[in-house]
Amino acid sequence: MRESTEITEHAVPAAPAAEAPGRRPIPRADALKLGAVAGVAAVAAFAAAPAAAAAPVRAAARVPAAAVPLPGVLDLYINEGYARMVDDSLVYQRGFGDAPTARNAASPSLRIRPRVFTRDGQVVTSRTYPLAAPVPANGTPLPLGPDAANGGQFMIRRNYWASYFPARTMIAETGSTVRLRVFNRLNGAHELAISGAGSGGGDLTTGEIPPGGEATLEFDAPAAGTYIYYDPTNEPVQRALGLFGCLVVMDPDDAWKVAPGQAGFERQWLWVTHAVDPGWGDIEAAGGTVDPEVTPAVPRYFLLNDRSGYEALAHSPSRAINLASHEESLVSGYPRQIDIRQFGEDMEAGTIRAGQLVRLVNPGLVYHQIHFHGNHLWTVRRNNREWPREFGVVDDDGHVVLQQWEDVVELEPMDRKDCVIPMKRPPDATDQVWANRATAWKYPMHCHAEPSQTAAGGMYPGGLVAHWELKSMATED
């Protein structure tokens, strides 16, 4: 029997209390560019940051029973609690959870399990999609068979394998209706918004939800793509504290393409980045309000799908964490011929000349620069807008808008980029080495914004890291 892959947060034995009344509104601050440009100064700031203060003693709050479920409706609970970081520190966080839990709960519910909104009105709990597709063991899709025309390469199945999705994910089929009921269990007003999912590219929102209140949000699934749901209150503080997640919309009639008529893939991976500032958590946990202008963010933990460092790399003592990392984050597959001009049918029926799709999402407050070794990435879309294959343009920020190979993919706060990793023979692999490989080749992925590679201001490599695997000629687990 497969070991559970449910990863839980942990709480300290401190009880919740009321927030300070009469909070004044804070103007939205521009996202901080803590990237490569921060360099040594950011590292120094990390090292100089004070130790997190102990959680204040607060009066216990009653945890109400979960609401009676409604057919076709997903209930979200805005909770608070203490989440364990990669160095075993406990940091105050908030989140959209599955059930109401107290702040001092041993496992506060700060993330939802993945759900699928189907065209027929169901809400299905599932980590994989398409729902009826076979699940790749350990996350690695097996090929159809060897490619006789290309030594050491394989024919890849077309429209066959399901993909795994991490916690915080909602999946909606085009043609479905998304129905949400949101319960605010915190002492301040909060909100749930979905970026770019409204008419004309605007946000959908519940509006402000008062303490102890609830709100509903019902809408037709937007166009196929990747969206962020988050709390825009006191931007960007609440999403930096953990109030965020992803909505992935797919056409069930064309479920192995980024969007109908666009790039196809073997399977897909959703990578959600998160930067945690314990100092901001301490302020909010004590009943204060973070003013980003007065207290600039100094993130000390950087996560990929809620895992960091050795846990993200599947080298932890926990089999459950390691398995989840392989299924949800560590890209793996068999080498194949790829034609970037046409992610379509291959020379043999039922196969496809395509790589794997990586949806890069940054709900956080710092810039990331995603860098893969071994193969470059082919970027096809940004924020659900397909980039042209020719006659590109330069946007207002000086970025080239054109499908292209990229060594480093820049990911701004609230950015969503769809990229294809080709899973092809690395260009520096000599014929002799290529023909005699007997094990998987593993290549690192890391963020070129160097502070993100650490945890707690110095634990290296304890941050935003991963790897991808190119399997060998032998079938491997």
C-alpha positions in Angstrom: 0.0 0.0 0.0 1.4 3.4 -1.0 2.4 5.6 1.9 0.4 8.7 2.3 1.9 11.8 0.7 -0.1 14.3 2.8 2.3 16.9 4.2 1.1 18.8 7.2 2.0 22.0 8.9 2.8 22.0 12.7 1.8 24.3 15.4 3.4 25.6 18.6 1.5 25.4 21.9 0.4 29.0 21.8 -3.3 30.0 21.8 -4.9 32.6 19.4 -6.1 36.0 20.5 -7.8 39.0 19.0 -6.1 41.3 16.6 -5.7 45.0 17.5 -8.9 46.9 16.6 -9.1 49.8 14.2 -6.4 48.8 11.7 -5.7 51.5 9.3 -5.6 50.7 5.6 -2.1 50.4 4.1 -1.5 51.5 0.5 -0.3 48.7 -1.8 3.4 48.7 -2.1 5.4 47.7 -5.1 6.8 44.2 -5.0 10.4 44.0 -3.7 13.0 43.1 -6.2 15.0 40.8 -4.0 16.7 39.0 -6.8 20.2 38.9 -8.3 20.2 42.7 -8.1 20.0 42.4 -4.3 23.2 40.4 -4.3 25.5 40.7 -1.3 23.3 43.3 0.4 20.4 40.8 0.6 22.6 38.1 2.0 23.9 40.4 4.6 20.4 41.4 5.6 19.5 37.8 6.0 22.5 37.2 8.2 21.7 40.3 10.3 18.0 39.6 10.7 17.1 39.0 14.4 15.8 35.7 15.7 12.1 35.2 15.5 10.3 36.4 18.6 8.4 33.9 20.7 4.7 33.7 19.9 2.7 35.8 22.4 0.4 34.1 24.9 -3.2 34.6 23.8 -6.6 33.7 24.9 -8.0 30.5 23.3 -10.6 30.8 20.6 -13.4 28.3 19.9 -13.1 26.4 16.7 -16.6 26.2 15.0 -17.6 23.0 13.3 -17.1 22.8 9.6 -20.0 24.0 7.5 -22.5 21.5 6.0 -21.1 20.7 2.5 -23.1 21.8 -0.5 -23.1 19.8 -3.7 -20.7 21.2 -6.3 -19.3 23.8 -3.8 -15.8 23.9 -2.5 -15.5 25.3 1.1 -12.3 27.3 1.9 -11.4 28.3 5.5 -9.1 31.2 6.1 -7.0 29.8 8.9 -3.8 30.7 10.8 -1.2 28.5 12.4 2.5 27.7 12.6 4.2 26.0 9.7 7.4 24.0 10.0 10.3 25.2 7.8 13.1 23.1 6.4 15.3 23.8 9.5 12.5 22.8 11.8 11.7 26.4 12.7 8.0 27.2 13.3 6.8 30.3 11.4 3.4 32.0 11.7 1.5 31.6 8.5 -2.1 31.9 7.1 -3.8 30.0 4.4 -6.9 28.8 2.6 -7.5 25.4 4.2 -9.9 22.5 3.9 -11.3 22.6 7.4 -11.6 25.1 10.3 -8.6 24.7 12.7 -7.3 26.6 15.6 -4.0 28.6 15.5 -2.5 26.2 18.1 -3.6 23.1 16.3 -0.9 20.4 15.8 -1.7 20.4 12.1 -3.4 23.6 11.1 -5.2 23.5 7.7 -3.4 26.1 5.7 -3.6 24.5 2.2 -6.3 22.7 0.4 -6.0 19.3 -1.2 -6.2 19.5 -5.0 -9.8 19.7 -6.3 -11.2 19.3 -9.8 -14.3 21.2 -11.0 -15.8 19.0 -13.8 -18.2 20.1 -16.5 -21.0 18.0 -15.0 -20.9 20.0 -11.8 -18.9 17.8 -9.5 -16.0 18.8 -7.2 -13.6 15.8 -7.2 -10.7 15.5 -4.7 -7.8 14.4 -6.8 -4.1 15.0 -7.0 -4.0 13.9 -10.7 -5.6 15.1 -13.9 -7.1 14.0 -16.3 -9.2 12.0 -13.9 -9.4 8.8 -16.0 -5.8 8.8 -17.2 -3.2 6.3 -16.0 -1.0 7.6 -13.2 2.8 7.6 -13.8 4.6 5.7 -11.1 6.9 8.0 -9.1 5.9 10.7 -11.4 7.8 9.4 -14.4 5.7 8.6 -17.5 6.9 5.4 -19.2 7.5 5.6 -23.0 5.7 3.6 -25.7 9.0 1.9 -26.7 12.5 2.5 -28.1 12.9 4.8 -31.1 14.6 2.6 -33.7 15.7 5.5 -35.7 17.5 7.3 -32.8 19.7 5.4 -30.5 19.1 5.8 -26.8 15.8 7.6 -27.4 12.2 6.6 -27.0 8.8 7.1 -28.6 6.6 9.1 -26.2 2.9 8.3 -25.8 0.5 10.9 -27.0 -2.5 12.0 -24.8 -2.0 9.2 -22.3 -0.5 10.0 -18.8 -2.1 11.9 -16.0 -0.1 14.7 -14.2 0.2 15.3 -10.4 -0.6 18.6 -8.8 0.5 20.0 -5.5 -1.5 21.2 -2.5 -3.2 24.6 -3.0 -4.4 23.7 -6.5 -7.9 24.0 -7.9 -8.4 22.5 -11.4 -11.4 23.6 -13.5 -12.4 22.1 -16.8 -13.5 24.6 -19.5 -17.3 24.7 -19.5 -17.5 24.1 -15.7 -18.8 26.5 -13.1 -16.5 27.2 -10.1 -18.5 27.6 -6.9 -16.6 28.7 -3.8 -17.7 29.4 -0.2 -15.1 31.2 1.8 -15.1 31.4 5.7 -13.0 34.0 7.4 -11.8 32.6 10.7 -9.4 35.4 11.5 -10.0 38.6 13.4 -9.3 41.0 10.6 -11.1 41.4 7.2 -9.9 39.3 4.4 -10.7 38.5 0.8 -10.3 36.0 -2.0 -9.5 37.2 -5.5 -8.5 35.4 -8.6 -6.1 37.2 -10.8 -7.0 37.8 -14.4 -10.0 35.5 -14.4 -12.7 38.1 -14.8 -14.1 39.8 -17.9 -11.5 41.9 -19.7 -8.7 40.3 -17.7 -9.7 41.8 -14.4 -9.8 40.0 -11.1 -12.7 38.1 -9.7 -13.3 38.7 -6.0 -15.5 37.8 -3.0 -15.1 41.3 -1.8 -14.1 42.0 1.8 -15.1 39.3 4.3 -15.5 40.5 7.8 -14.1 38.6 10.8 -16.3 35.5 11.4 -18.1 36.1 8.1 -18.5 34.1 4.9 -18.8 34.9 1.2 -19.6 33.0 -2.0 -18.0 33.3 -5.4 -19.5 31.6 -8.4 -18.2 32.0 -12.0 -17.8 30.2 -15.2 -14.3 28.7 -15.7 -12.2 31.3 -17.6 -10.1 30.4 -20.7 -7.5 27.6 -20.4 -4.5 28.8 -18.4 -3.0 29.3 -15.0 -4.4 31.8 -12.5 -3.5 32.8 -8.9 -6.1 33.0 -6.1 -5.0 35.1 -3.2 -5.9 37.7 -0.6 -5.1 41.2 -1.9 -5.6 42.8 1.5 -2.7 45.1 2.4 -0.9 43.9 -0.7 1.4 42.0 -0.7 1.4 41.1 2.9 -1.4 38.5 3.1 -0.2 36.4 0.2 3.3 36.6 1.5 1.9 35.2 4.8 0.5 32.2 2.8 -3.0 33.3 1.5 -2.6 32.1 -2.1 -3.0 29.1 -4.4 -3.4 28.2 -8.1 -6.4 27.7 -10.4 -5.4 25.7 -13.5 -8.0 25.7 -16.2 -7.9 22.9 -18.9 -10.0 21.8 -21.8 -11.0 18.2 -21.1 -11.3 17.6 -24.8 -7.7 18.7 -25.3 -6.1 18.0 -21.9 -2.6 17.5 -23.1 -2.2 21.0 -24.5 -1.4 24.3 -22.8 -4.6 25.6 -24.5 -6.5 24.4 -27.5 -4.4 24.7 -30.6 -1.3 25.5 -28.6 1.8 23.5 -27.4 1.2 19.8 -26.6 3.1 18.0 -23.8 3.7 14.5 -22.4 2.7 15.4 -18.8 2.8 18.7 -16.9 4.3 20.0 -13.7 3.0 22.9 -11.6 5.8 24.8 -9.7 4.5 27.3 -7.1 7.2 29.4 -5.4 6.8 31.1 -2.0 9.1 33.4 0.0 8.5 33.5 3.8 9.5 36.4 6.1 9.2 35.3 9.7 9.5 38.9 10.9 6.2 39.8 9.1 4.7 36.7 10.6 5.7 37.8 14.1 4.1 41.3 13.7 0.8 39.9 12.4 0.7 37.1 15.0 1.1 39.7 17.8 -2.0 41.5 16.5 -0.1 44.2 14.6 -0.3 45.2 10.9 2.7 45.0 8.7 3.4 48.2 6.8 5.8 47.2 4.0 7.1 50.7 3.7 8.1 50.8 7.3 9.2 47.1 7.6 10.6 46.0 4.3 10.4 42.2 3.7 13.5 40.1 4.5 12.5 36.6 3.4 14.5 33.8 5.1 12.8 30.8 3.6 12.1 30.0 -0.1 9.8 27.1 -1.1 8.9 25.2 -4.2 5.5 23.5 -3.8 5.8 24.1 -0.1 9.1 22.2 0.2 12.7 23.5 0.5 16.3 22.2 0.3 16.7 18.5 0.9 13.0 18.0 1.1 12.4 19.5 -2.3 15.2 17.3 -3.6 13.6 14.1 -2.1 16.5 13.4 0.2 14.6 13.7 3.5 14.1 10.9 6.1 10.3 11.0 5.1 9.3 8.6 2.4 6.0 10.5 2.0 7.8 13.8 1.4 10.2 12.2 -1.0 7.5 10.6 -3.0 5.4 13.8 -3.2 8.5 15.7 -4.4 9.1 13.1 -7.2 5.4 13.1 -8.2 4.8 16.9 -8.0 8.1 18.7 -8.5 11.1 16.7 -9.8 10.6 16.6 -13.5 11.5 13.3 -15.0 11.1 11.4 -18.3 12.8 9.5 -21.1 14.8 11.2 -23.9 13.1 11.7 -27.2 13.3 13.5 -30.5 11.6 16.9 -30.3 10.5 19.3 -32.9 10.0 22.7 -31.3 8.2 23.9 -34.5 5.4 21.4 -34.1 4.5 19.9 -30.7 2.3 17.4 -32.6 2.2 13.9 -34.0 5.4 12.1 -34.4 6.4 9.7 -37.1 4.5 6.9 -35.4 0.8 7.0 -34.7 0.0 7.5 -31.0 3.3 9.3 -30.2 4.1 12.9 -29.9 7.3 15.0 -30.5 7.0 17.1 -27.4 8.6 17.6 -24.0 7.0 18.3 -20.7 5.2 21.4 -19.6 6.3 23.3 -16.5 3.9 25.9 -15.3 6.0 28.4 -13.3 4.0 30.5 -10.8 5.1 33.2 -8.4 2.5 34.3 -5.9 5.3 35.7 -3.6 6.9 39.0 -3.2 10.4 38.5 -4.7 11.8 38.0 -8.1 13.0 34.5 -9.1 15.2 33.5 -11.9 14.6 29.8 -12.7 17.6 28.1 -14.2 17.8 24.5 -15.5 21.0 22.7 -16.2 21.2 20.2 -19.1 18.4 21.6 -21.3 17.1 25.0 -21.9 13.4 25.8 -21.5 11.2 26.9 -24.4 8.8 29.6 -23.1 5.4 29.6 -24.8 3.1 31.8 -22.7 3.1 34.4 -20.0 0.1 35.2 -17.9 -2.1 33.2 -20.3 -1.0 35.2 -23.3 0.6 33.0 -26.0 3.9 34.5 -27.1 4.4 34.8 -30.9 6.9 32.5 -32.7 8.1 35.4 -35.0 7.9 39.1 -35.1 8.4 39.5 -31.4 8.2 42.8 -29.5 9.9 44.4 -26.5 7.6 45.1 -23.6 7.6 48.2 -21.4 10.1 46.5 -19.0 12.6 45.8 -21.8 11.8 42.1 -22.1 11.7 40.3 -25.4 8.2 38.9 -26.0 8.9 35.9 -28.3 8.9 32.1 -28.0 12.5 31.2 -27.5 15.0 29.0 -25.7 15.8 30.4 -22.3 18.7 29.6 -20.0 17.1 31.6 -17.1 13.4 32.2 -16.9 12.6 35.4 -15.0 9.6 35.2 -12.7 8.2 38.4 -11.3 5.8 38.5 -8.4 2.3 37.3 -9.6 3.9 36.0 -12.8 2.8 32.8 -14.5 4.9 31.4 -17.3 4.3 28.2 -19.3 7.5 26.6 -20.4 8.4 23.3 -22.2 11.5 21.3 -21.1 12.3 19.2 -24.1 13.7 16.1 -22.3 16.2 15.7 -25.1 19.8 14.6 -25.3 21.9 17.3 -23.7 24.0 19.0 -26.4 27.3 18.3 -24.6 26.8 14.6 -24.3 29.4 12.8 -26.5 28.3 9.7 -28.5 30.3 7.3 -26.4 29.0 8.6 -23.1 25.4 8.8 -24.5 25.5 5.2 -25.8 26.8 3.8 -22.5 24.7 5.4 -19.9 23.0 3.0 -17.5 21.4 5.2 -14.9 19.4 8.4 -14.9 21.2 11.6 -15.5 20.2 14.2 -12.9 20.6 17.9 -13.6 20.0 20.7 -11.0 17.5 23.4 -11.1 18.2 26.4 -8.9 17.2 30.1 -8.8 19.8 32.5 -9.9 18.7 35.0 -7.3 21.3 33.7 -4.9 19.6 34.5 -1.5 16.8 32.1 -2.4 19.2 29.2 -2.2 19.5 29.5 1.6 17.3 28.9 4.6 17.3 30.9 7.8 19.8 33.3 6.3 22.6 30.9 5.7 21.6 27.2 5.4 22.8 26.2 1.9 21.4 24.7 -0.2 18.2 25.0 1.8 15.9 27.0 -0.4 14.4 27.1 -3.9 16.1 24.1 -5.5 15.0 21.0 -7.5 16.4 18.7 -10.2 15.2 17.0 -13.3 16.0 13.5 -14.5 16.6 12.1 -18.0 16.1 8.4 -17.6 18.4 5.8 -19.1 17.9 3.0 -21.6 16.8 0.7 -18.7 13.4 1.1 -17.0 14.1 2.8 -13.7 11.9 3.6 -10.7 
